[in-house]
Amino acid sequence: MPELRKDVITGHWVIIASERSKRPQNFRIEPAQHPRGPFCPFCEGNESKTPPEVLARRRNGSEPEAPGWSLRVVPNKFPALHRDGEVGLTGDGLYESMSGVGAHEVIIETPEHQSSLAELSDAAVQDVLWAYRERIAALKQDPRIRYVLIFKNHGEAAGASLAHTHSQLIALPIVPIRVQRELDCSQDHFQRLNRCVFCEVIEKELQQKSRVIHETERFVTLSPYAARFPFESWILPKSHQAAFELCPTDLHAELAEVLKTLLQGMDRALEKPAYNFLLHTAPGSDDGSPSYHWHFEVIPRLGRVAGFEWGSGFYINPTAPETAAECLREAATLPHPPQGGPGIGTPAPPENPKK
């Protein structure tokens, strides 16, 4: 029987079409990677083809805007929002508009063109998390910025325009509506029960186990009870933490391992699908909130949003979260492939003059 489930964090309803019972082999999975074109601006040696870097991990004291890096953060060459100007709200009767002030940056996760985030070394993934923290913290110092959204589009079907593995951030003068909904509902829950709803979800999921994909000492990966999409997965810290950038840095190594385990499990179970992931963290004004809890959401692109979803605001998920968690747990127990890609403490890759 189909079942309607309510998302306790947002209040939205989802239809779990469990009679379809779709497992990995029942999906038509789009390949994640693009074929490599004749030129990639993110490859080592092409630093002059991007805007100047705002953050980098460099080896052996190499100079900015030159080879010798393991990670670079650069402004997007075609930004959605611009750093210059003041936030101005204008009205035209019924309509309101705001100047497009903010920031749009690209985190180039490795100089190696062929490596995905799941294939990088633990140290390289840790560097990516370090870059997220540094840029969120820096941009939140700008009084015009109210929210910084980190996201990753992996594969053409997920919206990536370049094959070279990278993630992005957009800093906004307003809080996105999805995040604001989480903030409002979690605050309402806290006012009624004096407990963080995310902490309660973690506690219940660890008791029931059926939707838990992976667990470490300080993190849990789960398929949410009212998952909107097949194989949607969340990563949350077990202890209450509202703002990702305030997460103790000694947790980054463990979080890197948790993120890699999930992505590698998806690669095995779903044959390297295109996916989106995003980081929801508290806005600067709420970074000490007792009611909000930062988390990663990872969404493989296995289906399409169609007329019913657009018209109703409901999602239809053909894979029960319990089924998805079981498949991903099984994939997570398989042997991991050898680590690759540069990171802290790893040797520099050989020069490739043909890049």
SULQUI-V245296 format. One line per field, one symbol per residue. ss: DSSP state (H for helix, E for strand, L for the rest). psi: psi as a letter, one per 20 degrees, with the letter a starting at -180 (. if undefined). A space follows every 50 residues. Layout:
ss: ???
psi: ???
This chain:
ss: LLEEEELLLLLLEEEELLLLLLLHHHLLLLELLLLLLLLLLLLLLLHHHL LLEEEEEELLLLLLLLLLEEEEEEELLLLLLELLLLLLEEEELLEEEELL ELEEEEEELLLLLLLLHHHELHHHHHHHHHHHHHHHHHHLLLLLLLEEEE EEEELHHHLLLLLLLEEEEEEELLLLHHHHHHHHHHHHHHHHHLLLHHHH HHHHHHHHLLLEEEELLLEEEELLLLLLLLLLEEEEELLLLLLHHHLLHH HHHHHHHHHHHHHHHHHHHHLLELEEEEEELLLHHHLLLLLLLLEEEEEE LLLLLLHHHHHHLLEEELLLHHHHHHHHHHHHLLLLLLLELLLLLLLLLL LLLLL
psi: pqppppoihiiqqpoomhhhlprgiiqoppqhqqqpaipoiiqpikhiir rpqiqqoqpkkqqqkrrkqiqqpqqphmqhqqhqrqoppqqmdhqqrqqm pbqoqpooiqiohiprhhirqghhhhhghggggghggghiioiiphqopp rpooqhijjpiqhpprrrqppqirpqhgghgggghhggghhhikqphghg gggghhghhhjpgqpahjqpproqglphqpjpqqpqqhqpphpgijpphi ihgghghggggghhghgghjlmqqrqqqoprqrhikijpiiqoqqqppoq niaqpaggghhhiqqooiophhggggghgghhiqqqrqqrqqapjqqqqq qnii.
